[in-house]
Amino acid sequence: MDQPLRATEAKALARRLLSEGSVLVSTHCQERMVERNIALVDIANTIRGGVFSEGEWMNESWRYTASTSRYEAVVSFDGDILIILVTAWRKS
């Protein structure tokens, strides 16, 4: 799989991998979820219904931000087999 993906491609891939259960929640994301009182379902809903940004190269991987009116979630991909939840936060 060639990256960066277009925003629409990233969203489609993220939704597919989420529905297949091919998800890894990073340690950083787990810590932020506890700190910010964000549930995994909130992140899943953000990915399913949010608007995705174009890819941004950061820390040796392409990152994509999904946004809704309430949350933002940053994800990356391990090829087309795994979505990695990098971090999430509530919008002010």
N, CA and C of each residue as an Amber inpcrd file, in Angstrom:
protein
   276
   0.8460000  -1.1810000   0.0000000   0.0000000   0.0000000   0.0000000
   0.8850000   1.2350000   0.0000000   0.6430000   2.1040000  -0.9510000
   1.4130000   3.3460000  -1.0360000   0.7570000   4.4240000  -0.1790000
   1.5880000   5.1240000   0.5730000   1.1120000   6.2470000   1.3700000
   1.9120000   7.4650000   0.9750000   1.4040000   8.6640000   1.1160000
   0.1850000   8.9740000   1.8580000  -1.0770000   8.6420000   1.0670000
  -2.1150000   8.3420000   1.7990000  -3.4260000   8.1020000   1.2180000
  -4.1710000   9.4270000   1.1120000  -5.0950000   9.4880000   0.1730000
  -6.0090000  10.6240000   0.1570000  -6.9330000  10.4800000   1.3720000
  -7.4990000  11.5670000   1.8130000  -8.3500000  11.5520000   3.0030000
  -9.4870000  10.5380000   2.8580000 -10.0980000  10.4650000   1.6910000
 -11.2130000   9.5270000   1.4860000 -10.7330000   8.0770000   1.5550000
  -9.5360000   7.8160000   1.0480000  -8.9700000   6.4680000   1.1150000
  -8.6350000   6.0960000   2.5540000  -8.0820000   7.0420000   3.3010000
  -7.7370000   6.7900000   4.7030000  -8.9940000   6.4700000   5.5040000
 -10.0610000   7.2130000   5.2660000 -11.3050000   6.9640000   5.9980000
 -11.8640000   5.5890000   5.6610000 -11.8780000   5.2400000   4.3900000
 -12.4120000   3.9380000   3.9880000 -11.5970000   2.7980000   4.5890000
 -10.2760000   2.9190000   4.5610000  -9.4140000   1.8920000   5.1360000
  -9.6170000   1.8120000   6.6500000  -9.6790000   2.9480000   7.3100000
  -9.8670000   2.9740000   8.7590000 -11.1910000   2.3210000   9.1470000
 -12.2270000   2.6250000   8.4340000 -13.5370000   2.0430000   8.7370000
 -13.5330000   0.5380000   8.5240000 -12.8900000   0.0810000   7.4490000
 -12.8230000  -1.3600000   7.1790000 -12.0650000  -2.0840000   8.2840000
 -10.8820000  -1.5600000   8.6240000 -10.0610000  -2.2070000   9.6440000
 -10.7420000  -2.1790000  11.0090000 -11.4270000  -1.0900000  11.3050000
 -12.1710000  -0.9870000  12.5600000 -13.2610000  -2.0570000  12.6110000
 -13.9920000  -2.2240000  11.5190000 -15.0710000  -3.2170000  11.5020000
 -14.5330000  -4.6420000  11.5710000 -13.3250000  -4.8580000  11.0650000
 -12.6970000  -6.1830000  11.1230000 -12.0490000  -6.4580000  12.4780000
 -11.9120000  -5.4300000  13.2960000 -11.2670000  -5.5960000  14.5890000
  -9.7540000  -5.5870000  14.5180000  -9.2140000  -5.1050000  13.4140000
  -7.7600000  -5.0420000  13.2220000  -7.2410000  -3.7140000  13.7600000
  -7.2720000  -3.5750000  15.0990000  -6.9880000  -2.3010000  15.7580000
  -5.9350000  -2.5010000  16.8370000  -4.9800000  -1.5950000  16.8710000
  -3.9990000  -1.5430000  17.9530000  -4.1140000  -0.1750000  18.6110000
  -4.3320000  -0.1660000  19.9180000  -4.3910000   1.0870000  20.6650000
  -3.0080000   1.3050000  21.2630000  -2.3290000   2.3590000  20.8260000
  -0.9790000   2.6230000  21.3170000  -1.0040000   2.9240000  22.8170000
   0.1210000   2.7210000  23.4520000   0.2430000   3.0430000  24.8780000
  -0.0690000   4.5100000  25.1170000   0.4470000   5.3690000  24.2450000
   0.1800000   6.8040000  24.3760000  -1.3210000   7.0720000  24.3270000
  -2.0040000   6.4360000  23.3770000  -3.4480000   6.6440000  23.2420000
  -4.1790000   6.1300000  24.4800000  -3.7890000   4.9790000  25.0000000
  -4.4160000   4.4480000  26.2100000  -4.2780000   5.4370000  27.3660000
  -3.0800000   5.9950000  27.5100000  -2.8480000   6.9670000  28.5840000
  -3.7030000   8.2100000  28.4080000  -3.7820000   8.7260000  27.1690000
  -4.5860000   9.9240000  26.9190000  -6.0680000   9.6460000  27.1170000
  -6.5230000   8.4370000  26.7560000  -7.9290000   8.0900000  26.9480000
  -8.2970000   8.1380000  28.4300000  -7.4360000   7.6090000  29.2840000
  -7.6830000   7.6410000  30.7250000  -7.6380000   9.0800000  31.2250000
  -6.5810000   9.7860000  30.8450000  -6.3870000  11.1730000  31.2980000
  -7.5470000  12.0760000  30.8780000  -8.0630000  11.8520000  29.6710000
  -9.0820000  12.7340000  29.1020000 -10.4940000  12.1560000  29.1920000
 -10.6160000  10.9950000  29.8440000 -11.9010000  10.3300000  30.0040000
 -12.6080000  10.1350000  28.6580000 -11.8890000   9.5230000  27.7340000
 -12.4220000   9.2260000  26.4060000 -12.5360000   7.7120000  26.2770000
 -13.7030000   7.2440000  25.8680000 -13.9360000   5.8120000  25.6930000
 -13.5400000   5.3780000  24.2760000 -13.2330000   4.1040000  24.1460000
 -12.8840000   3.5640000  22.8360000 -14.0240000   3.7570000  21.8440000
 -15.2590000   3.6610000  22.3150000 -16.4090000   3.8730000  21.4320000
 -16.4250000   5.3030000  20.8870000 -15.9590000   6.2710000  21.6780000
 -15.8850000   7.6540000  21.2010000 -14.9020000   7.7600000  20.0350000
 -13.7680000   7.0850000  20.1580000 -12.7730000   7.1070000  19.0820000
 -13.3140000   6.3650000  17.8620000 -13.9490000   5.2140000  18.0830000
 -14.5120000   4.4560000  16.9670000 -15.5640000   5.2850000  16.2210000
 -16.4200000   5.9750000  16.9600000 -17.4380000   6.8160000  16.3190000
 -16.8150000   7.9820000  15.5660000 -15.7170000   8.5160000  16.0860000
 -15.0100000   9.5980000  15.4040000 -14.4430000   9.1030000  14.0840000
 -13.8950000   7.9040000  14.0890000 -13.3480000   7.3180000  12.8630000
 -14.4670000   7.0080000  11.8750000 -15.5450000   6.4310000  12.3640000
 -16.6570000   6.0540000  11.4760000 -17.3360000   7.2640000  10.8430000
 -17.5730000   8.3100000  11.6410000 -18.3710000   9.4310000  11.1480000
 -17.6260000  10.7160000  10.9010000 -16.3300000  10.7340000  11.2290000
 -15.5760000  11.9750000  11.1340000 -15.0680000  12.2940000   9.7420000
 -14.5330000  13.4850000   9.6420000 -13.8790000  13.9580000   8.4210000
 -12.3850000  13.7240000   8.5970000 -11.7630000  13.0940000   7.6200000
 -10.3370000  12.7930000   7.6920000  -9.5090000  13.8650000   7.0130000
  -8.3380000  14.1080000   7.5840000  -7.3810000  15.0400000   6.9850000
  -6.4970000  14.2780000   6.0060000  -5.7750000  15.0220000   5.1940000
  -4.7420000  14.4180000   4.3590000  -3.6280000  13.9300000   5.2810000
  -2.8330000  12.9910000   4.8140000  -1.7650000  12.4220000   5.6250000
  -0.6810000  13.4320000   5.9760000  -0.1210000  13.2600000   7.1670000
   0.9860000  14.1040000   7.6360000   2.0920000  13.1750000   8.1230000
   3.3080000  13.3650000   7.6220000   4.4470000  12.5440000   8.0160000
   4.9430000  13.0090000   9.3740000   4.9290000  12.0970000  10.3620000
   5.3510000  12.4610000  11.7090000   5.8540000  11.2050000  12.4190000
   7.0000000  11.3180000  13.0680000   7.5580000  10.2010000  13.8380000
   7.6270000   8.9050000  13.0320000   8.1330000   9.0260000  11.8220000
   8.3810000   7.8640000  10.9630000   7.1350000   7.1530000  10.4460000
   5.9840000   7.8340000  10.4480000   4.7890000   7.2170000   9.8700000
   3.8300000   8.3010000   9.3730000   2.9710000   7.8910000   8.4600000
   1.9220000   8.7860000   7.9940000   0.7920000   8.7650000   9.0100000
   0.3350000   9.9330000   9.4060000  -0.7330000  10.0730000  10.3960000
  -1.9130000  10.7880000   9.7460000  -3.0850000  10.3700000  10.1530000
  -4.3300000  10.9360000   9.6330000  -5.2060000  11.3100000  10.8180000
  -5.8030000  12.4930000  10.7620000  -6.6610000  12.9600000  11.8470000
  -8.1170000  12.8900000  11.4180000  -8.9250000  12.2120000  12.2370000
 -10.3720000  12.1520000  12.0350000 -10.9990000  13.1480000  13.0050000
 -11.9230000  13.9590000  12.5100000 -12.5340000  15.0090000  13.3320000
 -14.0450000  14.9600000  13.2640000 -14.6580000  15.1250000  14.4330000
 -16.0910000  15.3660000  14.5310000 -16.2520000  16.6700000  15.2990000
 -17.4800000  17.0420000  15.5920000 -17.6940000  18.2760000  16.3490000
 -17.2130000  18.1450000  17.7950000 -17.0640000  16.9150000  18.2870000
 -16.6970000  16.7100000  19.6930000 -15.2780000  16.1840000  19.9050000
 -14.7650000  15.3860000  18.9510000 -13.4840000  14.7060000  19.1590000
 -12.5890000  14.7950000  17.9310000 -11.2860000  14.5740000  18.1950000
 -10.3220000  14.3300000  17.1260000  -9.5270000  13.1030000  17.5210000
  -9.2350000  12.2710000  16.5470000  -8.4560000  11.0590000  16.7750000
  -7.3980000  10.9540000  15.6800000  -6.1810000  10.6360000  16.0780000
  -5.0750000  10.4820000  15.1270000  -4.7990000   8.9940000  14.9740000
  -4.7270000   8.5570000  13.7140000  -4.4770000   7.1510000  13.4220000
  -3.3300000   7.0240000  12.4240000  -2.7320000   5.8460000  12.4180000
  -1.7760000   5.4820000  11.3700000  -2.0980000   4.0520000  10.9670000
  -1.4490000   3.5810000   9.9220000  -1.7340000   2.2480000   9.4020000
  -0.4620000   1.4320000   9.2810000  -0.5830000   0.1490000   9.5620000
   0.4730000  -0.8100000   9.2610000   0.0170000  -1.5290000   8.0110000
   0.4520000  -1.0010000   6.8700000  -0.0330000  -1.5250000   5.5960000
  -1.5380000  -1.3990000   5.5220000  -2.1760000  -2.4190000   4.9580000
  -3.6390000  -2.3950000   4.9100000  -4.2240000  -3.4780000   5.8060000
  -3.4610000  -3.8310000   6.8800000  -3.9170000  -4.9000000   7.7590000
  -4.1850000  -4.4570000   9.1900000  -3.7410000  -3.2480000   9.5770000
  -3.8810000  -2.8250000  10.9680000  -4.0110000  -1.3110000  11.0500000
  -4.9710000  -0.8470000  11.8540000  -5.0750000   0.5760000  12.1700000
  -4.5080000   0.7680000  13.5690000  -3.6970000   1.7910000  13.7310000
  -3.0810000   2.1060000  15.0150000  -3.6850000   3.4120000  15.5190000
  -4.2860000   3.3570000  16.7030000  -4.8310000   4.5610000  17.3190000
  -3.6870000   5.2480000  18.0480000  -3.3300000   6.4450000  17.5950000
  -2.1590000   7.1510000  18.1060000  -2.5130000   8.0190000  19.3090000
  -3.5630000   8.8190000  19.1940000  -4.0090000   9.6770000  20.2900000
  -5.4030000  10.2020000  19.9720000  -6.0240000  10.8000000  20.9690000
  -7.3570000  11.3940000  20.7940000  -7.5500000  12.4780000  21.8370000
  -8.4330000  13.4290000  21.5140000  -8.7500000  14.4870000  22.4700000
 -10.1430000  15.0340000  22.1680000 -10.6950000  15.6840000  23.1950000
 -11.9730000  16.3770000  23.0450000 -11.6960000  17.7640000  22.5050000
 -12.5610000  18.2070000  21.6280000 -12.4560000  19.5820000  21.1490000
 -13.0290000  20.5230000  22.2100000 -12.4630000  21.6820000  22.3000000
 -12.9510000  22.6700000  23.2900000 -14.2030000  23.3400000  22.8110000
